[in-house]
Each structure stands twice: as structure tokens, then as C-alpha cells.
Amino acid sequence: MKVMLRMNDAGTLVVYVAKKDLEEEVVKQTDTDAGKILTLANGWELEFREVPKPENLPQTVEAKRLA
């Protein structure tokens, strides 16, 4: 699924999923062999091959929902 990553005013990474009209803060980041898993405030876990650097945000990237 396509998601948009951005930084909010507090400096927290935020994920926006347009198809679900969902915007949540990232509460946990985990590195894996496949890339990075971001855990959202609502409990969703999204897997990314690459997460752009904060200075390159906002940016739309591909993610896979795990939970």
C-alpha cells in the first residue's frame, strides 16, 4: 500500500494512509533484515524496505501491513 511519511510540528514521524483516511504517529521503529518496521499509535505495524531520511520528508513510499 502507498503511504505518506512526514514529520509533525513536534518532530514525530507521522504516517498517512489515504485509502483508509488514517493518520497516526509512529510510536516504535524496529530494524529488520528486510528493512524497517514502524509501529503506529493505533497498533498497526507497517514494513518498509527503506524509510527516507527526515530531511527528505514528506514523501510517499510503499509499505506492507503486518498487523
Phi and psi in radians as a Rosetta constraint file:
Dihedral C 1 N 2 CA 2 C 2 CIRCULARHARMONIC -1.546 0.35
Dihedral N 2 CA 2 C 2 N 3 CIRCULARHARMONIC 2.313 0.35
Dihedral C 2 N 3 CA 3 C 3 CIRCULARHARMONIC -2.339 0.35
Dihedral N 3 CA 3 C 3 N 4 CIRCULARHARMONIC 2.713 0.35
Dihedral C 3 N 4 CA 4 C 4 CIRCULARHARMONIC -1.860 0.35
Dihedral N 4 CA 4 C 4 N 5 CIRCULARHARMONIC 2.303 0.35
Dihedral C 4 N 5 CA 5 C 5 CIRCULARHARMONIC -1.855 0.35
Dihedral N 5 CA 5 C 5 N 6 CIRCULARHARMONIC 2.396 0.35
Dihedral C 5 N 6 CA 6 C 6 CIRCULARHARMONIC -2.660 0.35
Dihedral N 6 CA 6 C 6 N 7 CIRCULARHARMONIC 2.909 0.35
Dihedral C 6 N 7 CA 7 C 7 CIRCULARHARMONIC -1.804 0.35
Dihedral N 7 CA 7 C 7 N 8 CIRCULARHARMONIC 2.353 0.35
Dihedral C 7 N 8 CA 8 C 8 CIRCULARHARMONIC -1.501 0.35
Dihedral N 8 CA 8 C 8 N 9 CIRCULARHARMONIC -3.117 0.35
Dihedral C 8 N 9 CA 9 C 9 CIRCULARHARMONIC -1.115 0.35
Dihedral N 9 CA 9 C 9 N 10 CIRCULARHARMONIC -0.445 0.35
Dihedral C 9 N 10 CA 10 C 10 CIRCULARHARMONIC -1.480 0.35
Dihedral N 10 CA 10 C 10 N 11 CIRCULARHARMONIC -0.059 0.35
Dihedral C 10 N 11 CA 11 C 11 CIRCULARHARMONIC 1.498 0.35
Dihedral N 11 CA 11 C 11 N 12 CIRCULARHARMONIC 0.284 0.35
Dihedral C 11 N 12 CA 12 C 12 CIRCULARHARMONIC -1.684 0.35
Dihedral N 12 CA 12 C 12 N 13 CIRCULARHARMONIC 2.455 0.35
Dihedral C 12 N 13 CA 13 C 13 CIRCULARHARMONIC -1.233 0.35
Dihedral N 13 CA 13 C 13 N 14 CIRCULARHARMONIC 2.320 0.35
Dihedral C 13 N 14 CA 14 C 14 CIRCULARHARMONIC -2.176 0.35
Dihedral N 14 CA 14 C 14 N 15 CIRCULARHARMONIC 2.412 0.35
Dihedral C 14 N 15 CA 15 C 15 CIRCULARHARMONIC -1.944 0.35
Dihedral N 15 CA 15 C 15 N 16 CIRCULARHARMONIC 2.316 0.35
Dihedral C 15 N 16 CA 16 C 16 CIRCULARHARMONIC -2.085 0.35
Dihedral N 16 CA 16 C 16 N 17 CIRCULARHARMONIC 2.169 0.35
Dihedral C 16 N 17 CA 17 C 17 CIRCULARHARMONIC -1.911 0.35
Dihedral N 17 CA 17 C 17 N 18 CIRCULARHARMONIC 1.842 0.35
Dihedral C 17 N 18 CA 18 C 18 CIRCULARHARMONIC -1.115 0.35
Dihedral N 18 CA 18 C 18 N 19 CIRCULARHARMONIC -0.733 0.35
Dihedral C 18 N 19 CA 19 C 19 CIRCULARHARMONIC -1.120 0.35
Dihedral N 19 CA 19 C 19 N 20 CIRCULARHARMONIC -0.433 0.35
Dihedral C 19 N 20 CA 20 C 20 CIRCULARHARMONIC -1.829 0.35
Dihedral N 20 CA 20 C 20 N 21 CIRCULARHARMONIC -0.048 0.35
Dihedral C 20 N 21 CA 21 C 21 CIRCULARHARMONIC 0.845 0.35
Dihedral N 21 CA 21 C 21 N 22 CIRCULARHARMONIC 0.897 0.35
Dihedral C 21 N 22 CA 22 C 22 CIRCULARHARMONIC -2.114 0.35
Dihedral N 22 CA 22 C 22 N 23 CIRCULARHARMONIC 2.242 0.35
Dihedral C 22 N 23 CA 23 C 23 CIRCULARHARMONIC -2.270 0.35
Dihedral N 23 CA 23 C 23 N 24 CIRCULARHARMONIC 2.078 0.35
Dihedral C 23 N 24 CA 24 C 24 CIRCULARHARMONIC -2.400 0.35
Dihedral N 24 CA 24 C 24 N 25 CIRCULARHARMONIC 2.605 0.35
Dihedral C 24 N 25 CA 25 C 25 CIRCULARHARMONIC -1.383 0.35
Dihedral N 25 CA 25 C 25 N 26 CIRCULARHARMONIC 2.619 0.35
Dihedral C 25 N 26 CA 26 C 26 CIRCULARHARMONIC -1.469 0.35
Dihedral N 26 CA 26 C 26 N 27 CIRCULARHARMONIC 2.203 0.35
Dihedral C 26 N 27 CA 27 C 27 CIRCULARHARMONIC -1.827 0.35
Dihedral N 27 CA 27 C 27 N 28 CIRCULARHARMONIC -0.280 0.35
Dihedral C 27 N 28 CA 28 C 28 CIRCULARHARMONIC -2.699 0.35
Dihedral N 28 CA 28 C 28 N 29 CIRCULARHARMONIC 2.453 0.35
Dihedral C 28 N 29 CA 29 C 29 CIRCULARHARMONIC -2.167 0.35
Dihedral N 29 CA 29 C 29 N 30 CIRCULARHARMONIC 2.279 0.35
Dihedral C 29 N 30 CA 30 C 30 CIRCULARHARMONIC -2.216 0.35
Dihedral N 30 CA 30 C 30 N 31 CIRCULARHARMONIC 2.236 0.35
Dihedral C 30 N 31 CA 31 C 31 CIRCULARHARMONIC -1.478 0.35
Dihedral N 31 CA 31 C 31 N 32 CIRCULARHARMONIC 2.404 0.35
Dihedral C 31 N 32 CA 32 C 32 CIRCULARHARMONIC -2.330 0.35
Dihedral N 32 CA 32 C 32 N 33 CIRCULARHARMONIC 3.046 0.35
Dihedral C 32 N 33 CA 33 C 33 CIRCULARHARMONIC -1.129 0.35
Dihedral N 33 CA 33 C 33 N 34 CIRCULARHARMONIC -0.574 0.35
Dihedral C 33 N 34 CA 34 C 34 CIRCULARHARMONIC -1.436 0.35
Dihedral N 34 CA 34 C 34 N 35 CIRCULARHARMONIC -0.255 0.35
Dihedral C 34 N 35 CA 35 C 35 CIRCULARHARMONIC 2.639 0.35
Dihedral N 35 CA 35 C 35 N 36 CIRCULARHARMONIC -2.132 0.35
Dihedral C 35 N 36 CA 36 C 36 CIRCULARHARMONIC -2.409 0.35
Dihedral N 36 CA 36 C 36 N 37 CIRCULARHARMONIC 2.455 0.35
Dihedral C 36 N 37 CA 37 C 37 CIRCULARHARMONIC -1.924 0.35
Dihedral N 37 CA 37 C 37 N 38 CIRCULARHARMONIC 2.192 0.35
Dihedral C 37 N 38 CA 38 C 38 CIRCULARHARMONIC -1.867 0.35
Dihedral N 38 CA 38 C 38 N 39 CIRCULARHARMONIC 2.228 0.35
Dihedral C 38 N 39 CA 39 C 39 CIRCULARHARMONIC -1.738 0.35
Dihedral N 39 CA 39 C 39 N 40 CIRCULARHARMONIC 2.209 0.35
Dihedral C 39 N 40 CA 40 C 40 CIRCULARHARMONIC -1.601 0.35
Dihedral N 40 CA 40 C 40 N 41 CIRCULARHARMONIC 2.874 0.35
Dihedral C 40 N 41 CA 41 C 41 CIRCULARHARMONIC -1.068 0.35
Dihedral N 41 CA 41 C 41 N 42 CIRCULARHARMONIC -0.462 0.35
Dihedral C 41 N 42 CA 42 C 42 CIRCULARHARMONIC -1.510 0.35
Dihedral N 42 CA 42 C 42 N 43 CIRCULARHARMONIC 0.018 0.35
Dihedral C 42 N 43 CA 43 C 43 CIRCULARHARMONIC 1.750 0.35
Dihedral N 43 CA 43 C 43 N 44 CIRCULARHARMONIC -0.216 0.35
Dihedral C 43 N 44 CA 44 C 44 CIRCULARHARMONIC -1.100 0.35
Dihedral N 44 CA 44 C 44 N 45 CIRCULARHARMONIC 2.551 0.35
Dihedral C 44 N 45 CA 45 C 45 CIRCULARHARMONIC -2.084 0.35
Dihedral N 45 CA 45 C 45 N 46 CIRCULARHARMONIC 2.197 0.35
Dihedral C 45 N 46 CA 46 C 46 CIRCULARHARMONIC -2.080 0.35
Dihedral N 46 CA 46 C 46 N 47 CIRCULARHARMONIC 2.354 0.35
Dihedral C 46 N 47 CA 47 C 47 CIRCULARHARMONIC -1.799 0.35
Dihedral N 47 CA 47 C 47 N 48 CIRCULARHARMONIC 2.338 0.35
Dihedral C 47 N 48 CA 48 C 48 CIRCULARHARMONIC -2.176 0.35
Dihedral N 48 CA 48 C 48 N 49 CIRCULARHARMONIC 2.451 0.35
Dihedral C 48 N 49 CA 49 C 49 CIRCULARHARMONIC -1.216 0.35
Dihedral N 49 CA 49 C 49 N 50 CIRCULARHARMONIC -0.765 0.35
Dihedral C 49 N 50 CA 50 C 50 CIRCULARHARMONIC -2.466 0.35
Dihedral N 50 CA 50 C 50 N 51 CIRCULARHARMONIC 2.440 0.35
Dihedral C 50 N 51 CA 51 C 51 CIRCULARHARMONIC -1.917 0.35
Dihedral N 51 CA 51 C 51 N 52 CIRCULARHARMONIC 2.151 0.35
Dihedral C 51 N 52 CA 52 C 52 CIRCULARHARMONIC -1.069 0.35
Dihedral N 52 CA 52 C 52 N 53 CIRCULARHARMONIC 2.688 0.35
Dihedral C 52 N 53 CA 53 C 53 CIRCULARHARMONIC -1.167 0.35
Dihedral N 53 CA 53 C 53 N 54 CIRCULARHARMONIC 2.626 0.35
Dihedral C 53 N 54 CA 54 C 54 CIRCULARHARMONIC -0.968 0.35
Dihedral N 54 CA 54 C 54 N 55 CIRCULARHARMONIC -0.558 0.35
Dihedral C 54 N 55 CA 55 C 55 CIRCULARHARMONIC -1.276 0.35
Dihedral N 55 CA 55 C 55 N 56 CIRCULARHARMONIC -0.230 0.35
Dihedral C 55 N 56 CA 56 C 56 CIRCULARHARMONIC -1.725 0.35
Dihedral N 56 CA 56 C 56 N 57 CIRCULARHARMONIC 0.170 0.35
Dihedral C 56 N 57 CA 57 C 57 CIRCULARHARMONIC -1.675 0.35
Dihedral N 57 CA 57 C 57 N 58 CIRCULARHARMONIC 2.683 0.35
Dihedral C 57 N 58 CA 58 C 58 CIRCULARHARMONIC -1.328 0.35
Dihedral N 58 CA 58 C 58 N 59 CIRCULARHARMONIC 2.648 0.35
Dihedral C 58 N 59 CA 59 C 59 CIRCULARHARMONIC -2.703 0.35
Dihedral N 59 CA 59 C 59 N 60 CIRCULARHARMONIC 2.511 0.35
Dihedral C 59 N 60 CA 60 C 60 CIRCULARHARMONIC -1.653 0.35
Dihedral N 60 CA 60 C 60 N 61 CIRCULARHARMONIC 2.274 0.35
Dihedral C 60 N 61 CA 61 C 61 CIRCULARHARMONIC -2.383 0.35
Dihedral N 61 CA 61 C 61 N 62 CIRCULARHARMONIC 2.912 0.35
Dihedral C 61 N 62 CA 62 C 62 CIRCULARHARMONIC -1.577 0.35
Dihedral N 62 CA 62 C 62 N 63 CIRCULARHARMONIC 2.383 0.35
Dihedral C 62 N 63 CA 63 C 63 CIRCULARHARMONIC -2.387 0.35
Dihedral N 63 CA 63 C 63 N 64 CIRCULARHARMONIC 2.749 0.35
Dihedral C 63 N 64 CA 64 C 64 CIRCULARHARMONIC -2.103 0.35
Dihedral N 64 CA 64 C 64 N 65 CIRCULARHARMONIC 2.223 0.35
Dihedral C 64 N 65 CA 65 C 65 CIRCULARHARMONIC -1.425 0.35
Dihedral N 65 CA 65 C 65 N 66 CIRCULARHARMONIC 2.195 0.35
Dihedral C 65 N 66 CA 66 C 66 CIRCULARHARMONIC -1.705 0.35
Dihedral N 66 CA 66 C 66 N 67 CIRCULARHARMONIC -0.757 0.35
